[in-house]
Amino acid sequence: MYLVVLALRQELPAAVHVHCDLAPAQGLWQQRDAYAGLLGSCEDMPHEDRPLADLVNPLVITETGLLKPIAGRRGEKLTYGRVLEAAATLAMSATKTGTALEVRMQVPPDGRSLPIETETDVLGMLFAPLQYSFEDAATAADYQKFRPSPLSRALEQDLAARDMEGAHRVAEILPEIAKQYIASLEIEPPPATAPLQLDELSHADAREALAAPWPMATLRAHVTDEKWLEHFTIDAPRVLPRRPLPAPTAPKPRPAPIAFAPPDDRAVLWTGEKIWVAERRGSTWTARWGKRSDEQRQTKDHPLASAEKAKAAFDKAVAAKVRGGYRRARPTAEAVAIVKKRLGLEVDDASGKVVVTKVGPPCKDVDFMGTIWCRPADEVFGVMPVKTRADTRVRVVEEIAIALEPVAPGDEVYVHCQRPATRSGGSPLVNIR
């Protein structure tokens, strides 16, 4: 919902204000004097089936369009113990001397363990200020970016070596790379004290206990290069994770690249909303079929005794589909030429996915929510002409050519892409040729 609102704010004029309210406003306002209304209750929907927003949103919209808070106690009673449980361990100050780092941490007085245990946790703490928070990100693309620093550049290289991209993916490799950056660490835990049992105290005693100084712990670490600390400061208390990260591990071996050979034979047939794709490799031919708009397709392999028998069975099945009213798509080479001419994309689909290998106009440098799409190695999984709104999911290049056939030059088409390196997707709008 947050990303939808951001997208609307970018596309609409500044004078148009976008607002979302998740409360069942009319029903709540009509029942404002009933206890059930205070909980966002509905007669026809069981309590456990209602959306969380119905239960916790404390506002309704009045008949004049104003937001009005609902009076009365809502939910369970809040206790001091629950408040303390929600409190976070905080990094309060940091001191840097060369490659040495000392961080003072404030720990809630409930007997919990420190969330910093290994080199992975220290590197995670250094990395945290380099990633845009969800609140600071102006677009969805910003959430994948690094704030500039020497550590950022090094982490980007670590990601690239694993065919990964984006600050949001650093957490996946922290255990593998932690010891490249953190040479050593020592933790001075807080003094041993009995956890506070606040709910057994009076209100006055509980407030007095919480107002007392909280336990402090100290982290002392050395990094492998002092430039990894250049960006790290603590000007205000910094929230630390609630749990330690996985301990350092050996780097995972990179899988050998897979070379995909094109099929010996391929036939792509379609009629209306139906698609049927047959491919033969050696003595086995495979059929995939379903609706053109569906992501999932049914698949069946047909292994035979020899390539000759597989070829004969393949040709027989194709002929049967043509007699049944299916149209045969253009040959693969022609479909590749059409996609290159109309979208500017050179693609390879031998892997079972349509992978971009080269980009030219009109797809070159197309932007979607702050990200340039249709780069080499991106995967095209669908196209949708704006005029017809006929959304097509694709596995082979012929399916793209089929979808573009009725589209006139200059018309707009959404090109649905996904980027394995970032595990993200986008649908840039392209004026096709």
KOLRO-231912 format. One record per residue (C-alpha): residue number from 1; x, y, z. Coordinates in steps of 0.5 Angstrom, whole numbers, plus 500, padded with zeros to 3 digits. Layout:
<fibas>
+-----+-----+-----+-----+
:   k :  c1 :  c2 :  c3 :
+-----+-----+-----+-----+
: NUM :   X :   Y :   Z :
...
+-----+-----+-----+-----+
</fibas>
This chain:
<fibas>
+-----+-----+-----+-----+
:   k :  c1 :  c2 :  c3 :
+-----+-----+-----+-----+
:   1 : 500 : 500 : 500 :
:   2 : 506 : 505 : 502 :
:   3 : 509 : 504 : 495 :
:   4 : 502 : 505 : 491 :
:   5 : 501 : 511 : 495 :
:   6 : 509 : 513 : 493 :
:   7 : 507 : 512 : 486 :
:   8 : 501 : 516 : 486 :
:   9 : 504 : 522 : 489 :
:  10 : 510 : 521 : 483 :
:  11 : 505 : 521 : 477 :
:  12 : 500 : 526 : 480 :
:  13 : 500 : 533 : 480 :
:  14 : 503 : 536 : 487 :
:  15 : 496 : 539 : 488 :
:  16 : 493 : 533 : 488 :
:  17 : 494 : 530 : 495 :
:  18 : 493 : 522 : 496 :
:  19 : 491 : 519 : 503 :
:  20 : 489 : 512 : 505 :
:  21 : 485 : 511 : 511 :
:  22 : 484 : 503 : 513 :
:  23 : 478 : 504 : 518 :
:  24 : 471 : 502 : 516 :
:  25 : 469 : 509 : 517 :
:  26 : 462 : 509 : 516 :
:  27 : 461 : 503 : 520 :
:  28 : 465 : 505 : 526 :
:  29 : 462 : 512 : 526 :
:  30 : 454 : 509 : 526 :
:  31 : 456 : 505 : 532 :
:  32 : 460 : 510 : 535 :
:  33 : 456 : 509 : 542 :
:  34 : 457 : 501 : 542 :
:  35 : 463 : 498 : 545 :
:  36 : 463 : 493 : 539 :
:  37 : 464 : 499 : 534 :
:  38 : 470 : 501 : 538 :
:  39 : 473 : 495 : 536 :
:  40 : 471 : 496 : 529 :
:  41 : 466 : 490 : 529 :
:  42 : 462 : 488 : 524 :
:  43 : 456 : 483 : 525 :
:  44 : 457 : 479 : 519 :
:  45 : 465 : 478 : 520 :
:  46 : 468 : 474 : 526 :
:  47 : 473 : 477 : 530 :
:  48 : 479 : 473 : 528 :
:  49 : 477 : 474 : 521 :
:  50 : 478 : 482 : 521 :
:  51 : 484 : 486 : 518 :
:  52 : 488 : 488 : 523 :
:  53 : 487 : 495 : 521 :
:  54 : 480 : 495 : 523 :
:  55 : 482 : 493 : 530 :
:  56 : 487 : 498 : 531 :
:  57 : 486 : 504 : 527 :
:  58 : 483 : 509 : 533 :
:  59 : 480 : 514 : 528 :
:  60 : 474 : 515 : 524 :
:  61 : 472 : 520 : 518 :
:  62 : 466 : 524 : 520 :
:  63 : 460 : 527 : 515 :
:  64 : 464 : 533 : 514 :
:  65 : 471 : 529 : 512 :
:  66 : 474 : 530 : 519 :
:  67 : 478 : 525 : 522 :
:  68 : 475 : 524 : 529 :
:  69 : 479 : 519 : 535 :
:  70 : 474 : 514 : 538 :
:  71 : 474 : 515 : 545 :
:  72 : 474 : 509 : 550 :
:  73 : 479 : 504 : 552 :
:  74 : 482 : 499 : 546 :
:  75 : 485 : 492 : 547 :
:  76 : 488 : 489 : 553 :
:  77 : 491 : 493 : 559 :
:  78 : 498 : 496 : 558 :
:  79 : 503 : 494 : 564 :
:  80 : 510 : 496 : 566 :
:  81 : 512 : 489 : 564 :
:  82 : 510 : 490 : 557 :
:  83 : 513 : 497 : 556 :
:  84 : 520 : 494 : 558 :
:  85 : 519 : 488 : 554 :
:  86 : 518 : 493 : 548 :
:  87 : 524 : 497 : 550 :
:  88 : 530 : 496 : 545 :
:  89 : 538 : 496 : 547 :
:  90 : 541 : 503 : 545 :
:  91 : 548 : 505 : 542 :
:  92 : 549 : 511 : 546 :
:  93 : 556 : 513 : 544 :
:  94 : 562 : 511 : 540 :
:  95 : 569 : 513 : 540 :
:  96 : 574 : 512 : 534 :
:  97 : 581 : 511 : 535 :
:  98 : 585 : 509 : 528 :
:  99 : 582 : 502 : 527 :
: 100 : 579 : 501 : 534 :
: 101 : 572 : 503 : 536 :
: 102 : 568 : 503 : 543 :
: 103 : 561 : 503 : 543 :
: 104 : 557 : 504 : 550 :
: 105 : 550 : 501 : 550 :
: 106 : 544 : 502 : 554 :
: 107 : 541 : 495 : 556 :
: 108 : 533 : 495 : 559 :
: 109 : 534 : 492 : 566 :
: 110 : 530 : 486 : 564 :
: 111 : 536 : 481 : 564 :
: 112 : 536 : 480 : 557 :
: 113 : 542 : 478 : 553 :
: 114 : 546 : 483 : 549 :
: 115 : 544 : 483 : 541 :
: 116 : 552 : 484 : 540 :
: 117 : 556 : 477 : 540 :
: 118 : 560 : 476 : 534 :
: 119 : 563 : 480 : 528 :
: 120 : 557 : 479 : 524 :
: 121 : 553 : 483 : 529 :
: 122 : 559 : 489 : 529 :
: 123 : 559 : 489 : 521 :
: 124 : 551 : 489 : 521 :
: 125 : 552 : 495 : 526 :
: 126 : 557 : 499 : 522 :
: 127 : 552 : 498 : 516 :
: 128 : 546 : 500 : 519 :
: 129 : 547 : 507 : 518 :
: 130 : 549 : 506 : 510 :
: 131 : 542 : 504 : 508 :
: 132 : 536 : 508 : 507 :
: 133 : 531 : 507 : 512 :
: 134 : 524 : 506 : 509 :
: 135 : 522 : 513 : 512 :
: 136 : 528 : 516 : 509 :
: 137 : 527 : 513 : 502 :
: 138 : 524 : 518 : 497 :
: 139 : 522 : 512 : 492 :
: 140 : 522 : 504 : 492 :
: 141 : 529 : 505 : 489 :
: 142 : 532 : 509 : 494 :
: 143 : 531 : 503 : 499 :
: 144 : 536 : 499 : 495 :
: 145 : 542 : 504 : 495 :
: 146 : 547 : 505 : 499 :
: 147 : 549 : 512 : 503 :
: 148 : 556 : 514 : 500 :
: 149 : 562 : 511 : 504 :
: 150 : 568 : 507 : 503 :
: 151 : 565 : 501 : 507 :
: 152 : 559 : 502 : 502 :
: 153 : 563 : 501 : 496 :
: 154 : 567 : 495 : 499 :
: 155 : 560 : 492 : 500 :
: 156 : 558 : 493 : 493 :
: 157 : 564 : 490 : 491 :
: 158 : 562 : 484 : 495 :
: 159 : 555 : 483 : 492 :
: 160 : 557 : 484 : 485 :
: 161 : 562 : 478 : 486 :
: 162 : 556 : 474 : 488 :
: 163 : 552 : 477 : 482 :
: 164 : 548 : 481 : 487 :
: 165 : 546 : 488 : 488 :
: 166 : 543 : 493 : 493 :
: 167 : 543 : 495 : 500 :
: 168 : 537 : 491 : 502 :
: 169 : 541 : 484 : 500 :
: 170 : 547 : 486 : 504 :
: 171 : 544 : 482 : 510 :
: 172 : 544 : 476 : 506 :
: 173 : 552 : 476 : 506 :
: 174 : 554 : 479 : 513 :
: 175 : 556 : 472 : 516 :
: 176 : 560 : 471 : 510 :
: 177 : 564 : 477 : 510 :
: 178 : 564 : 479 : 517 :
: 179 : 571 : 477 : 518 :
: 180 : 574 : 481 : 512 :
: 181 : 572 : 488 : 516 :
: 182 : 572 : 486 : 523 :
: 183 : 579 : 484 : 526 :
: 184 : 577 : 483 : 533 :
: 185 : 572 : 484 : 538 :
: 186 : 571 : 484 : 546 :
: 187 : 564 : 485 : 550 :
: 188 : 564 : 488 : 557 :
: 189 : 557 : 486 : 559 :
: 190 : 553 : 490 : 564 :
: 191 : 553 : 489 : 571 :
: 192 : 549 : 482 : 574 :
: 193 : 543 : 485 : 577 :
: 194 : 536 : 481 : 578 :
: 195 : 531 : 483 : 573 :
: 196 : 526 : 488 : 575 :
: 197 : 519 : 485 : 576 :
: 198 : 515 : 492 : 575 :
: 199 : 508 : 489 : 575 :
: 200 : 509 : 487 : 582 :
: 201 : 511 : 494 : 584 :
: 202 : 506 : 500 : 586 :
: 203 : 506 : 505 : 580 :
: 204 : 510 : 510 : 584 :
: 205 : 515 : 504 : 585 :
: 206 : 515 : 502 : 578 :
: 207 : 516 : 509 : 575 :
: 208 : 522 : 510 : 580 :
: 209 : 525 : 504 : 578 :
: 210 : 525 : 505 : 571 :
: 211 : 527 : 512 : 572 :
: 212 : 534 : 510 : 575 :
: 213 : 540 : 509 : 571 :
: 214 : 539 : 503 : 566 :
: 215 : 545 : 498 : 566 :
: 216 : 551 : 500 : 561 :
: 217 : 555 : 495 : 557 :
: 218 : 561 : 496 : 552 :
: 219 : 563 : 494 : 546 :
: 220 : 571 : 494 : 544 :
: 221 : 572 : 492 : 537 :
: 222 : 578 : 493 : 531 :
: 223 : 576 : 493 : 524 :
: 224 : 581 : 491 : 519 :
: 225 : 582 : 498 : 516 :
: 226 : 580 : 505 : 519 :
: 227 : 576 : 507 : 513 :
: 228 : 571 : 502 : 515 :
: 229 : 569 : 507 : 521 :
: 230 : 569 : 514 : 517 :
: 231 : 562 : 514 : 516 :
: 232 : 560 : 511 : 523 :
: 233 : 558 : 516 : 529 :
: 234 : 553 : 516 : 534 :
: 235 : 550 : 523 : 535 :
: 236 : 543 : 520 : 538 :
: 237 : 541 : 514 : 541 :
: 238 : 541 : 508 : 536 :
: 239 : 537 : 502 : 536 :
: 240 : 540 : 496 : 536 :
: 241 : 537 : 489 : 533 :
: 242 : 533 : 485 : 538 :
: 243 : 537 : 479 : 537 :
: 244 : 544 : 477 : 535 :
: 245 : 545 : 475 : 527 :
: 246 : 548 : 469 : 525 :
: 247 : 555 : 467 : 527 :
: 248 : 561 : 468 : 521 :
: 249 : 561 : 463 : 516 :
: 250 : 566 : 461 : 511 :
: 251 : 564 : 464 : 504 :
: 252 : 559 : 459 : 500 :
: 253 : 562 : 456 : 494 :
: 254 : 560 : 460 : 487 :
: 255 : 556 : 455 : 483 :
: 256 : 559 : 454 : 476 :
: 257 : 555 : 457 : 471 :
: 258 : 550 : 453 : 467 :
: 259 : 550 : 453 : 459 :
: 260 : 543 : 453 : 456 :
: 261 : 543 : 450 : 449 :
: 262 : 537 : 452 : 445 :
: 263 : 532 : 446 : 443 :
: 264 : 533 : 442 : 437 :
: 265 : 525 : 444 : 435 :
: 266 : 520 : 449 : 438 :
: 267 : 513 : 450 : 436 :
: 268 : 509 : 456 : 439 :
: 269 : 502 : 456 : 438 :
: 270 : 496 : 460 : 440 :
: 271 : 489 : 462 : 440 :
: 272 : 485 : 467 : 443 :
: 273 : 487 : 467 : 451 :
: 274 : 491 : 460 : 450 :
: 275 : 498 : 458 : 449 :
: 276 : 501 : 452 : 447 :
: 277 : 509 : 451 : 447 :
: 278 : 513 : 445 : 445 :
: 279 : 520 : 444 : 445 :
: 280 : 524 : 438 : 443 :
: 281 : 531 : 436 : 446 :
: 282 : 534 : 430 : 443 :
: 283 : 529 : 424 : 445 :
: 284 : 525 : 428 : 449 :
: 285 : 519 : 433 : 447 :
: 286 : 516 : 437 : 452 :
: 287 : 509 : 441 : 452 :
: 288 : 507 : 447 : 456 :
: 289 : 500 : 450 : 456 :
: 290 : 495 : 454 : 459 :
: 291 : 492 : 461 : 459 :
: 292 : 497 : 467 : 456 :
: 293 : 495 : 471 : 462 :
: 294 : 497 : 466 : 467 :
: 295 : 504 : 465 : 470 :
: 296 : 503 : 458 : 471 :
: 297 : 503 : 453 : 466 :
: 298 : 502 : 446 : 466 :
: 299 : 508 : 442 : 463 :
: 300 : 508 : 434 : 461 :
: 301 : 515 : 431 : 458 :
: 302 : 515 : 426 : 453 :
: 303 : 521 : 421 : 453 :
: 304 : 522 : 417 : 447 :
: 305 : 527 : 411 : 445 :
: 306 : 530 : 416 : 440 :
: 307 : 531 : 423 : 437 :
: 308 : 527 : 421 : 431 :
: 309 : 521 : 418 : 434 :
: 310 : 521 : 424 : 439 :
: 311 : 521 : 428 : 432 :
: 312 : 516 : 425 : 429 :
: 313 : 511 : 425 : 435 :
: 314 : 513 : 432 : 436 :
: 315 : 511 : 434 : 429 :
: 316 : 504 : 430 : 430 :
: 317 : 502 : 434 : 436 :
: 318 : 504 : 440 : 433 :
: 319 : 500 : 438 : 427 :
: 320 : 494 : 436 : 431 :
: 321 : 494 : 443 : 435 :
: 322 : 494 : 447 : 428 :
: 323 : 488 : 442 : 426 :
: 324 : 484 : 444 : 432 :
: 325 : 485 : 452 : 430 :
: 326 : 491 : 454 : 434 :
: 327 : 495 : 459 : 430 :
: 328 : 503 : 458 : 429 :
: 329 : 507 : 463 : 432 :
: 330 : 513 : 466 : 427 :
: 331 : 519 : 462 : 428 :
: 332 : 524 : 464 : 433 :
: 333 : 529 : 468 : 429 :
: 334 : 523 : 472 : 426 :
: 335 : 521 : 473 : 433 :
: 336 : 527 : 475 : 436 :
: 337 : 528 : 480 : 430 :
: 338 : 521 : 483 : 432 :
: 339 : 523 : 484 : 439 :
: 340 : 529 : 488 : 437 :
: 341 : 526 : 492 : 432 :
: 342 : 520 : 494 : 436 :
: 343 : 523 : 494 : 443 :
: 344 : 530 : 495 : 442 :
: 345 : 531 : 488 : 446 :
: 346 : 536 : 483 : 444 :
: 347 : 534 : 477 : 449 :
: 348 : 536 : 469 : 450 :
: 349 : 530 : 464 : 452 :
: 350 : 534 : 458 : 452 :
: 351 : 534 : 458 : 460 :
: 352 : 526 : 458 : 460 :
: 353 : 526 : 465 : 462 :
: 354 : 527 : 471 : 457 :
: 355 : 533 : 474 : 459 :
: 356 : 536 : 481 : 456 :
: 357 : 543 : 481 : 453 :
: 358 : 543 : 487 : 450 :
: 359 : 539 : 494 : 450 :
: 360 : 537 : 499 : 445 :
: 361 : 532 : 505 : 444 :
: 362 : 526 : 505 : 446 :
: 363 : 527 : 501 : 452 :
: 364 : 534 : 504 : 453 :
: 365 : 534 : 507 : 460 :
: 366 : 527 : 507 : 461 :
: 367 : 525 : 509 : 469 :
: 368 : 520 : 506 : 473 :
: 369 : 520 : 509 : 480 :
: 370 : 527 : 511 : 480 :
: 371 : 530 : 505 : 477 :
: 372 : 533 : 504 : 470 :
: 373 : 530 : 497 : 467 :
: 374 : 531 : 493 : 462 :
: 375 : 538 : 492 : 463 :
: 376 : 542 : 486 : 461 :
: 377 : 541 : 480 : 465 :
: 378 : 534 : 483 : 467 :
: 379 : 528 : 478 : 465 :
: 380 : 522 : 480 : 462 :
: 381 : 516 : 476 : 464 :
: 382 : 511 : 479 : 461 :
: 383 : 508 : 485 : 457 :
: 384 : 501 : 489 : 457 :
: 385 : 499 : 494 : 452 :
: 386 : 496 : 500 : 455 :
: 387 : 490 : 501 : 450 :
: 388 : 488 : 493 : 451 :
: 389 : 490 : 492 : 458 :
: 390 : 491 : 485 : 455 :
: 391 : 497 : 482 : 460 :
: 392 : 501 : 477 : 457 :
: 393 : 506 : 472 : 461 :
: 394 : 512 : 470 : 457 :
: 395 : 517 : 464 : 457 :
: 396 : 519 : 465 : 450 :
: 397 : 521 : 470 : 445 :
: 398 : 515 : 468 : 441 :
: 399 : 510 : 470 : 446 :
: 400 : 513 : 477 : 446 :
: 401 : 512 : 478 : 439 :
: 402 : 505 : 475 : 439 :
: 403 : 503 : 480 : 444 :
: 404 : 506 : 486 : 440 :
: 405 : 503 : 484 : 434 :
: 406 : 496 : 488 : 434 :
: 407 : 500 : 494 : 437 :
: 408 : 501 : 500 : 433 :
: 409 : 508 : 504 : 433 :
: 410 : 508 : 509 : 438 :
: 411 : 503 : 506 : 442 :
: 412 : 505 : 505 : 450 :
: 413 : 507 : 498 : 453 :
: 414 : 508 : 496 : 460 :
: 415 : 514 : 491 : 460 :
: 416 : 514 : 487 : 466 :
: 417 : 522 : 486 : 468 :
: 418 : 525 : 482 : 474 :
: 419 : 532 : 483 : 476 :
: 420 : 535 : 477 : 480 :
: 421 : 541 : 481 : 482 :
: 422 : 536 : 485 : 487 :
: 423 : 530 : 480 : 487 :
: 424 : 526 : 486 : 485 :
: 425 : 521 : 487 : 479 :
: 426 : 519 : 493 : 475 :
: 427 : 514 : 495 : 469 :
: 428 : 517 : 501 : 465 :
: 429 : 512 : 504 : 460 :
: 430 : 515 : 504 : 453 :
: 431 : 513 : 507 : 447 :
: 432 : 514 : 502 : 442 :
: 433 : 517 : 502 : 435 :
+-----+-----+-----+-----+
</fibas>
